[in-house]
Amino acid sequence: EVQLVESGGGLVQPGGSLRLSCAASGFTFSRYWMTWVRQAPGKGLEWVANIKQDGSEKYYVDSVKGRFTISRDNAKNSLYLQMNSLRAEDTAVYYCASVYGMDAWGQGTTVTVSS
Amino acid sequence: DIQMTQSPSTLSASVGDRVTITCRASQSISSWLAWYQQKPGKAPKLLIYKASSLESGVPSRFSGSGSGTEFTLTISSLQPDDFATYYCQQYNSYSRLTFGGGTKVEIK
């Protein structure tokens, strides 16, 4: 069974940092581009970042460029999102997903940025 | 950047109704369009990929059509389990993924 499980969310003060993790199982993780998507409370889905199979290409939505870093460890079947200089507007449920070639989503992890 | 404009934003319908949701891309995305259903507190669920291919396990009352810049999702006979929010998503490029604003299907 294909499974993506996120962790690492929580409450953080503005300007703080968090590292989200996503553990993949049930498929060959290294074969797929991976994606982070977020959803602010009561809002729609917003793409955050993509990473190529070998990590050599990374893309970000403009609002997180320079603050967030997507990475992966294929040996550990894991995807990460390092989030620095967090702002209130980064408050959202963050989903780890595979949408290119195979569709799979995690259950989401909640990030709340508030003082 | 490709923008996705989804309409309507809210739709009131009754069980048994035929429902159509539209998504427009700001430039051609060929058939690289997916439709998702999302219920409160849950992750999105894939319904349609490549504009018109039905995901395995999804009821046949869901169908998708279109190519280029105009796409539609149709529910042929709305069922109680279908009241949810629907999103289109373009995946034409690895450098950017874009979602439509969503359509909330409510009970009339």
Interface residues (C-beta under 8 A of the other chain):
Chain A: W33 T35 V37 G44 L45 E46 W47 N50 K52 E57 Y59 V61 Y95 V99 Y100 D103 W105 G106 Q107 G108
Chain B: A34 Y36 Q38 A43 P44 L46 Y49 E55 Y87 Q89 Y91 Y94 S95 R96 L97 T98 F99 G100 G101 G102
